[in-house]
Amino acid sequence: MKRIIITILVLSSSALQAQVFDTLTSEQQSEDWEIFRGALEHAHGGVHWYMPPERWDSVTQVMEAKGWPAQSMNDFSLLIRQELTAVHCGHTWMNDVNGWSTYQAENPVLLPFNIYFNAPGEGVLYHDFTAEGNLPIGAKVTHLDGLAFSDVYRVLSRYVTADGYSEGGVMNRMRWNIIPRYAQHFGGNEVALTYEWEGKTETVMLSNVSRNTRRERFEERYAETEPSYDGPALYLEVIDAEVGKVGHLVHNSFTKSWMRQRGYPLPKKYGEIFEQVAEQELDYLILDLRDNGGGDDYMGTSLCRYLINQPFDYFVKMQTSTRRLGKTPGLDKANGLRFIGMMLVKDREVAGQYKWIWSKTLRTHRPKAPVFKGQLVVLSDGGTFSTATDVVSTIHNNREAVFVGQETGGGYYGNTSAANVKVVLPNSGLSITIPIVRYTNPVDKPEWVGRGIIPDVPVFNTHQDRLAGRDAMLEKAIQQFQE
């Protein structure tokens, strides 16, 4: 019986490996590429916001000149992922090739440690998943397999989607992507790790591990000691500081349904919170939107009404590239959007684009009492994305505030998001999620085109802060208030 089980497991692993590294013919790749390109150009609301149309012409010409040489499913997926990243849209993403996630779970292809980023391209050892468990936590990672870590970061960041050129957004997503992407690109069952520790440089050869092993060793070694920042999704706390009482408003999501399921009825909850701010006569407020991935646009406008004491615009334009999504070749789940053309008119300012006739977020918004008129600090990081970034952008454009933390993951000028459609490539099985609405914020700061909101006071929680349970970013935010 034992021998039969082992045989089945080996066959299962081999089948997964064949699925991940199966070869696609020239014809299969060419067909998938044309469907991929056609779907993005037809349905994506901002496909050429940052990427020139000529780029994909060039890719087509190069690959056709090479005859679309046969390559593995994995390698073809990397080509598609790189070109998806070139769109510079954080709301556009691709699922990994079928079987890849399971293959990583069962096979030793993942790095046996975690890396904590203190800056783009600069990382330190954070978790140790080797069998011995004796790596120096906090050591600076300088090389992987002889390649400078800054170069590893640069190479892998080409395959991580983010809005525009936001360094904060890329670094935030690299936290979760560098481990699986390194395996996908560089492979192998071992890794040569070079690090600096206590004035010395060491190189060690380590065996890679599976995702299952990483998970098991995390539970054994770090589950009880790893700092947890879990807490209520929306709350106001009052901090006693030298300047006086400071309100700290933490907001983790603008997704209305998700928040309501957890007991936060938005936007009604905003009114209750700002009533508390007024009752306690708070003159200093920190709006903490770190790791807020966004949600409903109208929730963003609702919050801004309590923070901006004048009429303001939230978006100035919503546009898309087609009125006939229901008939887009290769797209799945588009039927529910076939009537969207009834809401659109031709955009006379941009050829080939259509704009929304009406939306609640396009109208001018007015303040809602009680408006907070005191000193405001906005705390953000690379996880501040989508609606959360739109809120930061609106505040930046309409009232005095100090911005502390990291560059936001979302774009200062807007994003492409809202309703999504999906294209499934028939030969590789890759599926790509495509957002259809480009939102433009009413801002005018040319040096920030393609970037997030750059903080006035840059600060980042280091790995030492995290291990010590210290929030250096919040401490720096409190220091910005003046009597």
N, C-alpha and C positions, 0 to 999 in steps of 0.2 A: 504493500500500500504506500509506504514512504517513497519508494522508487517511482511509482506512478505520479505522485504529487510533484516530485522534483521535475519530472519530465514535462508535465503540464506547465509549470512555472517557467521553465526554460523556453518552451515554445511560445508562451505568452509574451515574454520579453523580446524574443526574436521577431515576433509579429509586430510588436510596437516599434521596434527599431526599423523594420522594413517599411512601416507606414510613415515614419518620420523622415527617413532617408530614401524613400522610393524615388525613382528617377522620372522626371517629366520630360516628354519629348519636345522638340522645337515647336511643333504645331500646337501642343497643349499650352505651352508657355505663351505663345503669341496670342492665342485666343483669350486666355485669362487676362493678359495685359491689356488688350483692347477693351474688354468688358470693364476691367478696373478703371481704366482711364475715361472711358465713355460715361460710366456712372458718376464718377467724381465731377467731371466737367459739366454734366447735365444737371445734377441734383445739388451739389454742394454750394451753399449760399456765398461762400467766400473763398473758393478754391484758388483764385488768382489775387487774393488780397496781398500776399507776400511773395508768392511764387509766380515767376513770369511764365506765360503760356509756352514759350519756346523750350522750356526745360524738358517737357515730356516728348516734344518733337525730337529733341536731341537723344533722349534715351531710346526712343523707337529706332532712330537711324543707327545708333551704335549697335543695338542688339540685332537688328536686321542685317547689318554689315557682317556681324559675327555668325549669322545664321541661327540665332537663338540656340546656342549649344546646349545639349542636354545637361541638366543639373538636378540635384536632389530637391525634394519637396522643401526641405529646410532652407537650402540656399535660395530657392526662388522666393520663399516667404520673406527672406531678408531683403531682397530687391524690392518687393512690394512695400515692406515696412519702411525702408529708407525713403521711397518716393512718397509714402503717406506722411512721413515726418517732414518732408520738404514743403508740404502745404502749410505747416506751422499753425495747426489748429488743434488745440488741446481736447476738443470735443469729438474729434475724429479718431477712431481706433480700430484695430484689427485683432481678431482672435488668433491665437497661435495655431500652427498647423495641427491637424487632428492627431492626437496621440502624444503630442510633445509634453504636455503637462504630466500625463501618466508616466511617460518615459523618465522624466526627471524625478518623479516620486519614487521610482523603483530602482534607478540606476545611479551609480556614483559619478555624477557629472557636475555637481554643484560645489562651489567653493566651501571649504569647511570652516568658514568664519563669516561674520557680518562686518560691514564697513560703515562707520558713521562719518558723514561729511561735515567738516567744519567750514568748508568753503568749496566752490566749484572746483573739482579736480584735486581736492585735498581731503584725504580720508585717514581714519585711524581704525585699528582693530577694536571691535566692540563686543562681539560674542565669539566664543571659541567652541567649535563643534568637532574638533579633532578627538580621536580616541583618548589621547593623553590629557587633553584639556590644560596645557601649560603655556599657551601663547600669552604674551604680555599685553593685556587689555590697555588700550590707549596708545600703543606704539604707532608711529606714523608709517603708513604703507607707502613705499617708494616705487616698488616694481612688482609686476606680476608676470611670471615667465620671461623675465628679462626686459619687459616693456615698461617704460616709465608709467606710473599710475596716472599721471596727467594725460598721457596719450591714450591709455585705456579708457579713461573717462570721455575724452574727446571722440574717440571712435564709437563708443557705445551710445553716446548722446545723439548720434545721427539716427538712431532707431527709437527715440523716445519722443512722442508727440507732445507739444506744448504750444501755448498761444504766442505767436510772434517769436521774438528772440529773448523772452524772459529767462534770465539766468536763474532766478528763484524758482520758476516753474520747472525748468529742466532738472535742477538739483533735487527738488522735492520728488519728482518722479523717478529719478535715478536711485533714490533710496530703496525703492521697491523693485527696480528693474535691473540693477547692475549684476546681481547674483545670477538670475536665470539667463540674462543676455550674454554674460561672459561665457557661460557653458555653451550657449547656442552658437557663438562666434568662434571661440577658441577650443572648445571641447577638451577631450582627454580625461584620463582618470587621475591625473596628478597636477599639481600646480607648484611652481617655484615662487615662494613668497619672500620678498625682501622688505625689511622694515628697519626703522631707526628706533632705538630704545636706550635710554640712559647713556647717550653719547656714542653708542656703538651701532654699526650696521651689521645685520645678520641676514643670511639667506637660508631658508629651510625648505626642503621638499616635502610636501604634504599630500596625502591621499584625499581626493575629492569624496564627497558623500552624497547620498540621495536626499531628497526632500523629506522623506519619512525619517531618516536618521537625524537630520537637522531638527525636526520637530520634537523627536524623542529627547534629544540632548538639551534642547531649550527647556523642556519641561523639567528635566532632572537638575539643571544647573542654574536656571535664571527665572523660572516662573514665580518663585516666592520673593525674589529680591529685585526684579525689574520694576523700576518706578512706573506707577500708573497715574495717568492724568484723566482717567475716566471720571465723569461727573455729570451733572445735569446738562442738558443740551442748550438751555437758555436760562441764565440766572444773573442776578445783580448782587454783588457783595460789596460791603463797605470796608475800606482799608484805612486804618489810622496812620497817617503819614505826617511828616514834619509840617507840611503846608496846611494840614487839616484833614478832614474826611474826604476820601477819594472813592468814587463809585467805580467799580470794575464790572462792566457788562460783558459777559461771555456769551457768544452766540455761535453755535456749531453748525447750523444748517438753515437754509431758507426754503427747504422742501416742505411745503405746507402739509401734505398728507403724512409725511414721516414725523414731523413735529407734533401734529395733532394726535397721532397714535401714542406718543409719549407724554401726553398731557399738556401740550403747549399750543392752545388754540390761537394760531396767528390769523389776522394781525391784531386780534383783541388783546393778546398778551402784551404787545408793545405798550398799549395804553396803560395797562396795570403797572408795568415797570416804570414808565416815566412819571406816573402819579407818585410812585415811591420816591423817585429822584426829587420831585418837587416837594413832597412832604418832609423829606429829610434835609431839604435846603442844601443839596450838594452843588458845589460850585466847580467841582473837578470830576471829569468822567473819562474813563478809558473804555473805548469800544474795542473789544478783543475778537477779531475775526480770524485768528490763526486756525489753519486747517479746516476752514469753512469752505466746503467744495461747491457752494452755491445752492440753487434750487429755483423757486418760482420768482419771476421778475417782479410781480406785483408785491410780493413780500418785501423785496428790496426797496421799492418806492415807498411802501408803508412805513418802514423804519426811518428812511431819510426825512419823512415829513415831521418827525419828532426832533430832528437834529438841525434842520435848515430853516431859518426864520425869514424866509422870503419865497416867492414862487420860483420854481425851478423845473428844468427839463431833465428827464432821465435818459431817454433815447431821442435822437433826432431823426433816425431812419431805421426801418426794418426792410430788408430786401432779400430777394432770392433770384436764382438764375433760370427758373422755369415756372410755367403755369400748368404744366401737364405731368405732374409727378406720377400719376396713376398709370401712365403709358411709357415710363422710362424703361428701356431695355435692361434686363438683368437684375432689376431691383425687386426685392421682396418686401412685403408689408407696406406697399405704397398705395394699396387700394383705398385705405381709410383716409388718404390725403388727396383723393382725386378731385374733390370740390374746392381745393384751396385756391384755385385760380379765380374764384368768385370774389376773393378778398384783395386781389392784386390789380395794379395798373402798371403800364410801362413806366420805367424810370427814365425820364428824358435827359437826365444828367449823366447816366451811365449806360452805354450801349449794351444790349443783351440782358439787362437786369429788370426786375419787376419790384415794385415797392408796395408795402401794406397801405391800404386805405385808412384803416383805423386799428388802434390797439390802446388799451388802458395805459400802457407804459409810454405811449407817444404823446399823450396830452401833457399840458403844463400842470404840475402838482403844487398844491398849496400847503403851507404849514398846518400842523394839527396840534392843538394844545393838549398837554403842556409841553411847549418846545424847550429843549435844553439850550440855554444861552451862555453857559459858563465855558470854562476852558476844556477843550476836547483833545484827547490823544487817541489816535487810531493805531492799533497794534495788528500787524499783518506778517505773513510769511509766504513761502512758495506754495503752501497749501491753500492760500486765499485765492479762490478761483471762481470763475463764472459770475453768478449774481453777487457773490461776496466782493469780487473785484469791482463790479459795476457800482456797488454802494461806496466803496472807497474812492472810486473815480468821481462820483457825484459829489461826495463831501469835499474832496480836494478842489473841485471846480466851483464850489458854492459857499464855502465858509472857512473861517480860520480854524486851523487844527495843526497839530504836530503829528507827523507820521513816523512811527518807530518800528523797527524790525527788519524784515527782508523785503526785497522786491516781490510784489504779488505774482502769483502764478498766472493770473488772467491779464488781458491786455487793457491798458489805460484807455485806448480808443474804442474798445468793444470786443466782440467775439462772434463766432458763428456757432449757433447752438439750436435750442428749441426742439421742434419735432425732428425725429430721426427716421431715416430709411436705411435699409440694409441691402448690400449686394453680396451674393455668394458666387465665387468664381467656380465654374463647373468642374474644372480638372484638378485643381489643387485643393478645393474645398474651403479655401480661405474665405472668411466673411468679414466685411468692412462695414462699420456703422458710420453713416454720413449725416451730419446736421444740415438743415436746409435754410436756416434763417441767419442772415448777417445783421447784427445789431451794431449801430454806430452811436457812440456816446458824444454829447455836445461839448467836446474839449478842444483846446487849441494849444498844444505844446509840442512843436515839431520834433524836438530832441527826444521825445518819448514815443514816437511812432514805432510800433512793433515791440514796445517794452511794456512792463507792468508799471505800477506806481512805485517809484524809487523812494525809499524812506529818507526823511530829513536826518534821522538818527539811526544809522545801521547798527544792528546788534543781532547776535545769534546765540542760542543756547548751545554750548559746547558739550562734548560727551561727558566732561567732568561735572558740568552743571546737571546733566540728566542723571548721572549716577548718584549725585548728592541730593537729588530732589529739589534743586534750586532753579528758580525761574528768573534768569538774568534779564530776559527781555521785559518781563513785567516790572522788575526793579528799575530798569532804565526808563520805562514809560512813566513811572511814578515821579522820577527825578525831573521830568520836563515841566511840571507845574510850578507856577510862580505866584507868590502872594500879591 
